Amino acid sequence: MRNRFFARMSVPALVIAVVLPAVPANGQARTATAKPKTANSTKTWTPPHTPDGHPDLQGTWSYATMTPMERPRELAAKEYFTEKEAADYEKDLLSRNNRDRRDGGAGADLDRAYNDAWYDSGAHIVKTRRTSLVIDPPDGRIPALTPEAQKRETARAAERRKKGPQPADSWEDRSLSERCLTRGAPKLPSAYNNNVRIVQTPGFVAMYQEMIHEARVIPLDGRPHLEKNVRQWLGDSRGHWEGDTLVVDTTNYPDTTIYNASNCCMGSDANLHVIERFRRLDADTIDYQFTVDDPTAYMKPWTVSIPMSKSEDPLYEYACHEGNYGMTGLLSGARALEKAAAEAKK
């Protein structure tokens, strides 16, 4: 939910803060030596370093943005907005996505679910004014699925249709994210909880996600990946440094089921391979990119760029639907609909 709203309104009774240790200001002697480069300056910015000599990525970062994952079809070959186009796009999107609107009748109002205060998806597109988060291929679109993957997805869709438009025979019919278990990795910007806390030690980097409170602990000691038969929801990640860039190599994903329920890599399979790159650009920005390579799912690899912005907000527990009351209500509702349909046939 939109925890930034509650932090500003100081309503601790509604959400419970996760207590995390403060990130130490390591390597103070090696902090920034100059301001970021500007139009009137030729000086470069030097990132702070941890005691073991690597760039310091620690802190809380937000990847909230209004920039869509894929370039809208109507923008065709337009890779960047002009300044005015960006302002108009943001204004229009904020208006259309305003959940406090009351047009459309009761049904539309119900579909909007929460009030607008609960959302925290950002009020701007990325600073580069790109029209999509996908930067490769150049058309800003995720490549087509392979014929094999298309057949697999068609079969899955047919199986889902047998159970109706909203299958709910049991909790296993619902997505892992809806069951508050995982949204996979890497994460993409969503409606809320777009924050991650990064902590570094000489041998590991830990990334604590606000969304579903998942933690990735990534070793940096050169150990090999797990055996291929060991599959994990977040994959098996191994990190190393290439100059000032942290590179994270992730394999050993499960099959596509996880990612059809997630916000990344729709249609991927157990051959999914993701390379992430984190490079600090200035005091307030991390350049975050990841490349998806799954030759049995996509016709070619594709790359996403999501600038991460420094955040002074605390991280809160992502309680989801505590006690699984949401799932209980969903399944109970499905049984009620079935009962009503059966009685209507009498």
Backbone torsions as a table, in degrees:
resi	resn	phi	psi	omega
1	MET	NA	-179.8	-174.6
2	ARG	-84.1	78.1	-176.1
3	ASN	-68.1	-23.9	176.9
4	ARG	-59.4	-36.1	179.8
5	PHE	-62.1	-44.9	-177.9
6	PHE	-70.6	-31.8	177.2
7	ALA	-63.4	-41.1	-179.7
8	ARG	-70.3	-34.7	-176.9
9	MET	-86.0	-6.7	178.5
10	SER	54.6	62.7	178.0
11	VAL	-120.4	72.2	-174.3
12	PRO	-65.2	-18.2	-178.8
13	ALA	-70.7	-19.7	-175.1
14	LEU	-90.2	-29.5	178.3
15	VAL	-135.6	152.3	-176.7
16	ILE	-110.7	123.9	-178.8
17	ALA	-73.1	138.2	170.5
18	VAL	-81.5	125.4	-177.8
19	VAL	-85.6	112.9	178.9
20	LEU	-118.1	144.3	178.3
21	PRO	-65.6	145.3	178.1
22	ALA	-64.7	142.8	178.0
23	VAL	-76.4	121.4	-177.7
24	PRO	-67.3	148.5	177.9
25	ALA	-82.8	73.0	-177.1
26	ASN	-70.7	151.1	172.8
27	GLY	63.7	43.0	-177.1
28	GLN	-59.3	-30.7	-178.7
29	ALA	-69.8	-12.7	-175.6
30	ARG	-116.7	24.9	178.8
31	THR	-72.3	-178.5	-173.2
32	ALA	-53.0	133.8	-179.0
33	THR	-95.3	-13.3	-179.6
34	ALA	-159.3	163.0	178.1
35	LYS	-71.6	157.0	176.3
36	PRO	-55.7	151.5	-178.9
37	LYS	-61.7	134.1	177.1
38	THR	-125.3	178.3	-179.0
39	ALA	-64.9	-24.4	-177.3
40	ASN	-105.5	14.0	-176.9
41	SER	-142.7	142.0	177.5
42	THR	-105.6	3.2	-179.8
43	LYS	-72.3	147.2	178.2
44	THR	-105.3	160.2	-178.4
45	TRP	-98.7	131.6	177.9
46	THR	-105.8	123.2	-177.0
47	PRO	-70.1	150.6	172.4
48	PRO	-66.8	155.6	-179.3
49	HIS	-124.0	151.7	173.6
50	THR	-78.1	166.8	-179.2
51	PRO	-57.4	-25.9	179.8
52	ASP	-86.4	5.7	169.3
53	GLY	96.4	2.5	-179.1
54	HIS	-98.9	154.4	177.8
55	PRO	-53.7	139.4	-176.9
56	ASP	-89.2	109.2	179.3
57	LEU	-99.6	5.0	-170.5
58	GLN	-68.1	153.0	179.3
59	GLY	128.6	-173.3	177.4
60	THR	-104.6	132.0	-175.1
61	TRP	-130.0	147.2	179.1
62	SER	-117.1	137.5	175.5
63	TYR	-115.8	26.9	175.7
64	ALA	-67.2	135.2	177.7
65	THR	-161.5	153.2	175.6
66	MET	-90.1	-5.3	179.1
67	THR	-66.7	128.6	-178.5
68	PRO	-72.7	156.3	177.5
69	MET	-58.2	-52.3	179.6
70	GLU	-109.8	151.0	178.3
71	ARG	-67.3	127.4	177.4
72	PRO	-56.0	141.3	-176.6
73	ARG	-55.7	-36.4	-175.9
74	GLU	-69.1	-14.8	179.1
75	LEU	-89.8	-9.5	173.7
76	ALA	45.8	-117.3	-174.7
77	ALA	-89.3	11.7	-177.0
78	LYS	-80.3	106.1	-175.6
79	GLU	-82.4	-31.6	-177.9
80	TYR	-130.7	146.2	169.5
81	PHE	-81.7	151.5	164.6
82	THR	-75.8	169.8	-179.6
83	GLU	-59.6	-43.7	179.6
84	LYS	-67.6	-42.2	178.8
85	GLU	-60.7	-39.7	179.1
86	ALA	-63.2	-44.6	179.7
87	ALA	-63.0	-42.7	179.8
88	ASP	-66.0	-40.9	-180.0
89	TYR	-62.6	-45.6	180.0
90	GLU	-62.3	-44.4	-179.6
91	LYS	-61.7	-44.8	-179.1
92	ASP	-65.3	-42.4	-177.8
93	LEU	-68.1	-39.4	177.7
94	LEU	-62.2	-38.3	179.5
95	SER	-68.8	-46.2	-177.7
96	ARG	-67.7	-31.6	-177.5
97	ASN	-92.2	4.2	-178.9
98	ASN	-68.3	111.1	-176.6
99	ARG	-76.6	-6.8	177.4
100	ASP	-89.3	0.1	175.6
101	ARG	-63.0	150.1	-179.6
102	ARG	-121.0	18.8	176.5
103	ASP	-86.3	154.7	176.1
104	GLY	99.6	-5.1	177.3
105	GLY	87.3	-178.7	-174.9
106	ALA	-63.8	-37.6	-179.2
107	GLY	-61.8	-46.7	178.9
108	ALA	-64.6	-37.8	179.2
109	ASP	-63.9	-40.3	178.3
110	LEU	-66.7	-40.4	-179.4
111	ASP	-63.9	-27.7	179.3
112	ARG	-73.1	-13.5	172.2
113	ALA	61.9	-98.0	-174.9
114	TYR	-80.6	161.9	169.7
115	ASN	-71.0	161.9	-175.7
116	ASP	-62.5	-26.9	-178.2
117	ALA	-61.4	-22.6	-177.6
118	TRP	-78.5	-14.9	-173.5
119	TYR	-95.4	150.7	-179.0
120	ASP	-147.8	58.8	-176.9
121	SER	-97.0	12.7	177.2
122	GLY	89.1	162.1	-179.2
123	ALA	-120.1	7.6	-176.6
124	HIS	-143.2	158.1	170.2
125	ILE	-82.5	177.0	-179.8
126	VAL	-63.7	153.2	-174.3
127	LYS	-62.2	-27.5	179.0
128	THR	-71.2	-13.6	-177.4
129	ARG	66.0	25.1	172.7
130	ARG	-61.8	151.4	-178.7
131	THR	-90.9	-0.5	176.7
132	SER	-157.1	156.5	173.9
133	LEU	-77.1	-27.5	174.4
134	VAL	-71.9	119.8	-180.0
135	ILE	-106.6	-13.5	175.9
136	ASP	-147.9	124.6	8.7
137	PRO	-63.4	161.0	-176.7
138	PRO	-60.6	-20.4	-179.8
139	ASP	-78.1	-1.8	177.2
140	GLY	71.8	19.4	-178.4
141	ARG	-119.7	145.2	174.5
142	ILE	-67.0	132.6	-177.9
143	PRO	-59.1	158.9	179.3
144	ALA	-65.4	155.1	174.2
145	LEU	-72.2	152.7	174.4
146	THR	-68.6	160.5	177.0
147	PRO	-54.5	-38.2	179.1
148	GLU	-62.7	-45.4	-179.3
149	ALA	-68.1	-36.4	177.9
150	GLN	-61.8	-42.2	178.0
151	LYS	-63.0	-40.7	-180.0
152	ARG	-64.0	-43.9	-179.1
153	GLU	-70.2	-34.1	176.7
154	THR	-64.1	-42.0	178.5
155	ALA	-65.2	-39.5	178.3
156	ARG	-64.5	-43.0	-179.4
157	ALA	-63.3	-40.2	179.1
158	ALA	-64.3	-38.8	178.7
159	GLU	-66.1	-39.1	178.4
160	ARG	-66.4	-37.9	-179.0
161	ARG	-63.5	-29.4	178.7
162	LYS	-62.1	-27.6	-178.4
163	LYS	-94.3	1.0	178.8
164	GLY	98.7	173.5	-175.3
165	PRO	-66.7	-28.6	179.5
166	GLN	-131.0	75.1	-175.3
167	PRO	-61.1	133.3	-179.6
168	ALA	-154.1	44.0	174.8
169	ASP	-63.2	-35.3	175.7
170	SER	-154.5	175.6	178.3
171	TRP	-60.7	-23.2	-178.3
172	GLU	-71.7	-13.5	175.0
173	ASP	-78.6	-15.1	-176.5
174	ARG	-95.2	156.8	-175.8
175	SER	-69.7	158.8	179.4
176	LEU	-65.3	-33.1	177.5
177	SER	-69.9	-38.7	178.2
178	GLU	-66.5	-28.5	177.3
179	ARG	-86.0	5.2	175.8
180	CYS	63.4	35.5	-178.9
181	LEU	-102.3	-46.9	-178.9
182	THR	-167.0	156.3	168.0
183	ARG	-120.8	17.2	176.6
184	GLY	70.9	-174.9	178.3
185	ALA	-145.7	141.7	3.5
186	PRO	-77.2	160.5	177.7
187	LYS	-84.5	154.4	173.8
188	LEU	-122.6	159.8	176.7
189	PRO	-56.7	140.3	179.2
190	SER	-137.3	-164.9	-173.8
191	ALA	-72.2	-23.4	-178.0
192	TYR	-163.1	172.1	179.5
193	ASN	56.7	43.8	-179.1
194	ASN	-90.0	50.1	-175.4
195	ASN	-130.7	148.9	178.3
196	VAL	-141.0	138.8	176.2
197	ARG	-105.1	124.4	-179.6
198	ILE	-107.2	130.4	176.6
199	VAL	-129.2	135.6	-178.2
200	GLN	-118.5	143.9	167.2
201	THR	-131.5	170.6	-179.7
202	PRO	-57.2	-30.5	-175.4
203	GLY	-109.2	-6.4	-175.4
204	PHE	-146.6	156.5	166.2
205	VAL	-124.4	129.1	178.4
206	ALA	-110.9	134.9	178.6
207	MET	-123.5	110.1	-177.3
208	TYR	-100.4	111.4	-176.4
209	GLN	-85.7	134.4	174.6
210	GLU	-68.3	-35.6	179.6
211	MET	-70.8	117.5	179.8
212	ILE	59.5	20.2	176.2
213	HIS	38.8	49.0	177.5
214	GLU	-91.1	142.9	178.7
215	ALA	-120.2	129.6	173.5
216	ARG	-105.6	121.6	176.7
217	VAL	-109.3	111.4	-169.4
218	ILE	-109.3	114.7	178.8
219	PRO	-73.4	147.4	-179.3
220	LEU	-117.6	13.4	-170.9
221	ASP	-94.4	9.9	175.8
222	GLY	83.2	7.7	179.2
223	ARG	-64.1	150.0	-179.5
224	PRO	-73.4	165.7	174.8
225	HIS	-66.5	161.5	175.3
226	LEU	-63.0	163.3	175.7
227	GLU	-59.2	149.8	-173.5
228	LYS	-61.5	-24.8	-178.7
229	ASN	-81.0	-3.8	177.7
230	VAL	-97.6	111.0	-176.1
231	ARG	-114.6	137.5	-177.3
232	GLN	-129.4	148.8	-176.8
233	TRP	-57.2	-38.9	179.8
234	LEU	-96.3	9.1	-176.6
235	GLY	74.9	-177.4	179.0
236	ASP	-114.7	111.4	-172.6
237	SER	-102.6	141.4	174.0
238	ARG	-134.2	133.3	-176.3
239	GLY	-116.5	157.3	172.6
240	HIS	-158.4	164.9	-179.8
241	TRP	-102.5	135.0	170.7
242	GLU	-120.5	94.0	-173.5
243	GLY	65.2	-123.6	-179.8
244	ASP	-93.1	9.9	-176.4
245	THR	-110.1	127.6	171.9
246	LEU	-83.1	122.6	-179.8
247	VAL	-110.5	126.8	-179.6
248	VAL	-118.9	120.9	-177.9
249	ASP	-105.3	121.4	-175.8
250	THR	-125.1	127.4	177.1
251	THR	-131.7	-164.8	174.1
252	ASN	60.1	34.7	173.7
253	TYR	-74.2	157.3	171.2
254	PRO	-75.5	-170.8	-178.5
255	ASP	-74.9	-174.5	-170.5
256	THR	-66.8	-13.7	-176.8
257	THR	-53.4	-44.0	-178.3
258	ILE	-60.1	-44.6	-169.9
259	TYR	-85.0	-16.7	169.0
260	ASN	-71.6	-19.7	178.7
261	ALA	-100.7	5.3	-174.9
262	SER	-114.0	-168.8	179.6
263	ASN	-113.0	20.2	175.1
264	CYS	-140.1	150.4	164.1
265	CYS	60.0	43.4	179.1
266	MET	-59.6	130.7	178.6
267	GLY	89.2	-1.0	-179.6
268	SER	-72.1	171.0	180.0
269	ASP	-136.9	-164.2	-174.5
270	ALA	-68.1	-8.4	177.5
271	ASN	-91.2	6.3	-179.6
272	LEU	-58.0	132.5	179.0
273	HIS	-135.3	122.9	-176.2
274	VAL	-121.5	132.1	174.4
275	ILE	-114.1	119.9	178.4
276	GLU	-107.2	146.7	178.4
277	ARG	-132.8	128.1	179.7
278	PHE	-120.6	118.8	179.3
279	ARG	-136.9	126.0	-177.8
280	ARG	-79.4	122.1	-177.5
281	LEU	-89.4	-38.1	179.3
282	ASP	-158.4	-172.2	-175.3
283	ALA	-61.5	-23.9	-173.1
284	ASP	-118.2	6.9	-173.2
285	THR	-141.8	134.0	168.2
286	ILE	-113.3	127.9	173.4
287	ASP	-81.7	110.2	-178.5
288	TYR	-112.0	122.9	177.4
289	GLN	-133.6	149.2	171.5
290	PHE	-141.7	147.4	179.7
291	THR	-116.3	129.5	179.8
292	VAL	-101.3	125.1	179.2
293	ASP	-130.4	109.5	179.3
294	ASP	-143.9	87.5	-171.1
295	PRO	-64.3	-20.0	178.0
296	THR	-92.4	-1.2	179.5
297	ALA	-117.8	-41.3	-176.6
298	TYR	-116.7	149.8	-178.6
299	MET	-66.9	-25.9	176.8
300	LYS	-160.1	162.2	178.1
301	PRO	-64.4	160.5	177.9
302	TRP	-145.6	153.5	-172.3
303	THR	-128.0	140.6	179.7
304	VAL	-119.7	141.9	176.1
305	SER	-123.4	123.0	-179.8
306	ILE	-131.8	101.9	176.1
307	PRO	-63.1	133.1	178.6
308	MET	-105.2	130.1	-175.5
309	SER	-104.7	141.9	177.9
310	LYS	-60.7	137.6	179.6
311	SER	-128.7	137.3	176.0
312	GLU	-96.3	0.0	-179.3
313	ASP	-74.8	150.7	174.2
314	PRO	-76.4	162.4	171.6
315	LEU	-92.2	140.4	178.4
316	TYR	-114.9	157.5	176.2
317	GLU	-63.3	135.0	173.5
318	TYR	-91.5	91.7	-173.3
319	ALA	-75.7	-17.7	-177.7
320	CYS	54.5	-137.7	174.9
321	HIS	-99.8	98.4	-176.1
322	GLU	-60.2	137.2	-178.1
323	GLY	74.5	5.2	-179.4
324	ASN	59.3	30.4	179.8
325	TYR	-62.4	-34.8	178.6
326	GLY	-61.0	-43.9	179.4
327	MET	-67.5	-38.6	176.5
328	THR	-60.0	-44.4	178.8
329	GLY	-65.2	-39.8	-179.2
330	LEU	-63.4	-47.2	-179.1
331	LEU	-68.8	-37.7	177.1
332	SER	-64.1	-40.0	177.6
333	GLY	-62.6	-40.2	178.7
334	ALA	-63.3	-40.5	178.3
335	ARG	-65.7	-37.8	179.1
336	ALA	-64.7	-40.2	177.8
337	LEU	-65.2	-40.3	177.9
338	GLU	-62.6	-41.6	-179.7
339	LYS	-65.1	-41.9	179.9
340	ALA	-64.6	-40.6	179.2
341	ALA	-64.9	-39.0	179.3
342	ALA	-66.6	-40.2	-179.9
343	GLU	-69.1	-31.7	179.5
344	ALA	-68.1	-23.7	179.8
345	LYS	-81.6	-14.8	-176.6
346	LYS	-70.8	NA	NA
